[in-house]
Structure formats: structure tokens, C-alpha cells
Amino acid sequence: MPEHQSATVRTRTRAGLALGVVGIVLVGNSARGDGGALQLSQPCGDCVVSVFTSPTTLRVGKIDVSVYVQDSKTSLPVRDAAIFVTAAPAGRDGRAVRHRATAEQAANKLFQAAEFELPEAGRWEFSIEATGLRSPVAVSFEAHVAEPPPQWLALAPWIGWPWLVVAAFVATRFSRRR
């Protein structure tokens, strides 16, 4: 491969990698879905309860709590459980909020999910109750909820995408000069 062609390939590769990194940074914060951070996985009687929260770093505002219940002997999902999730401020005054988790709210239909709007930062206690099983299940965990992200962060993809176009244009022009 001639020297000018290999320099062009290197330049385009670098530009592509830079654009990819910028794209991941701009879009990565908005990715959501079942799963997220594993908060708890605990055997309870005849089943195992696993609880995930999303976004990975819990912040004031909308959060998703996804619960996966599976039979401890067969490892198959238990789909007929009625699951309730309660969120309450830990160690301080505040109103507890209780929602029923459903498969309809979950992107992955093996999970049951509930969405919460948390009004303040600090420690929160999450309690999960599952009925309709051979024996009722109750588990809980505490999690830290951070302050909300800055307002400009929500606009970052809209502000940032024109810079991706400019960077691609500059990289293309620079590679053609060589």
C-alpha cells in the first residue's frame, strides 16, 4: 500500500473512532431498559428474586425498578407472581410510594417492572413483595439517589450532533489533501 493511502486510512480510522466515542458519550446517558444495575439477588423460599434499577446511577426523577423471579430448582422464570415495589426515603421523613410491577411495563417480558418518580436525593429503601407464589416473598435494599443531572445534559445530543458533521467534514477534507 502506498504511503499516502496508508496515511489516509489511518486518518479515516482515527476520525471514525473519534466520532464513535463522541456518539457514545452523547447517547450513552439516555440508554434505558430492563436490567441496569443489579441491586439484589437473593434466594427466598422456592425462588430467587433479582432486582435491577435503571439508570445505573439512580438520580432524582424517573427510575425503573425491574424484578426477575425464578424458580430455584428449575431456574425458569415465575411469571404469575403479583409483585409490588415500594420506595421510601430511608431514615428521614417522606412519603412512601408503592407501585405494582408488571410485565407490560418491562421491555424484557421475563421481568416485571415499575417506574417511580423520585422527588429528592439521598438514601432510599426499596421493598419488593411478591404474592401468588407457594409462599409470599419480601426482600428489600437501600440505594443512594443522586441529584438530578444538569439541564443542559438533556440538550447535549441536540447541541452535539452538528459538531459530529463538522468533524466528519474536516476529517474527509484533511484526508483528501494528502
N, C-alpha and C positions, 0 to 999 in steps of 0.2 A: 504494500500500500504506500503510495507516495506520501511525503511528509505533510503537504498541505491538506490532504484528505484525512490523515490521522488527527491533525490539529482540529479540523472541522468536526470530526466525530467526537473528540474529547470535549469541545466547546458545547456541542449539542447535548451530549450526555450530562455535562455539568448543569446546563440550563434546564434540562428536563428534571434532574434531581432537585434543583433549587425550586422549581415550580411545584414539584410534588410535595416537598417539605412545607412550602408556604400553604398549599391547598389543605394539607392535613392539619396544620395549625389553625387555619381559618374555619374549617368544617368540624374538626375533632371535638370541639366543645358541645356541639349540638347533637351528636350521635346519641340516640336513646334506644331502648328496647329492653326486653326481659333479660335478666341477668344482671350485669353491673357488678357491684362489689358483694362478695359473699359475706354476710353478717353472721350467719349461724347455720350450722348443720349438726343436728342433734337427734340421736335415736329417742323415740318416745313410744314405749309400748311396742306395738306391732308395726310401727312405721318409722321412717326417718323424715324429719322436716328440715328443709333447707330454705333459707330466706336470703334474698338478694335485694339490694337497693340500687336505684339509679336516679340521678347521675352518680358516678363513682364517688365523687366528693359531694356529700349532701350539702345543699345550700338552702337558704330561705327561699321559699317559692314552691313550685311544683316538684314533687318527688314521686317515684314509683316504688312500691314495695311488692316484690314478686315472691310467691311461696310455691315451693315444689314439695309435694308429699308423695313418698314412695313406700311401697310395702317392703319391710326389712328382710323378708325371706326371699321374695322373688325379684326385688328391685324394680318392679313395674310401678308406673305412676298410679296413684289413687286419685280418681277424677270425681268421685261422688261426695267428697267431703265438703261441708259448708265451712268456709274459712272467713274469720273476722280479724281485722287488724286494727289495733288501737294505738294511737300516737299521743303521748302526753309529755309535757315538759318534765324533766327529771329534777327533783329537788327544789322546785320553785312553783309558785302559783301559776296557774294557766289552765286553759280548758283542754280536756282530752277530746280527741276526735276519733270516731270509730267508723270504719267502712267495711263493707263486705267485699272480699276479694273474689273476682270471677274470672273465668277463662275468656269471656268476651272482652275484658279489658286488657288481656295479655296478648302480646304478639305471638308468643310460643304457646300453643294451646295445651301443652303439658303443665304449664304454670297456671296459677290463679293470681291475679294482680289487683292492687288497689292504688289509686292515686290520692295523694294528700297535698294540700296547700299549707306549708308550714309558715307561720307568721313571724317567727323570731329565731335568732341564732342561739346556740347553747346546747346542752345535753338534752337529748330526748330519749324517752323509753318507749320501745315498740313492743307490744304484746300481741301474740298470734294465738288464736283459739280455733281449733278445728273440731267440728262435731260431725256426726254421721259415720264415724268410724267404729270399730269394735269397742274402743274406749276413747273418751274425749282427750284431746291433746291441748296443752297450754305451754308455750315457750315465750321467752322474752329476751331482749337485748337492748343495750343502750348504744347510742351513736351520737357523735358530735355533728351539729348542723352549723355550717359556716355562714358568714354574712353573704348576702347576695352578690353576684358578680357586678362589676361596674356597668352602667347602662350602655356605654359605648361598645362593650364587647358584643352585644346583640347586633350592633350595626357593622361589626368588623368584616363579615363576608361581603357586605354591600360596598363597603369602602375599599376593601382589599382586592376584589376581582379585577378592577381596571388596571391595577398595578401588575397583575399576572399577564395581562395582554401586553402592557408596555414592556415587561421583562422578556416575553416571548419575541416581540418585535425586535428589541435591541439585540437579543441573542442571535436571531436569524440574520440581521444586518451585519453583526460583527463576524459571524461565521462565513458570510459571503465575501467579505473583504480579503480574507486570507487565501 
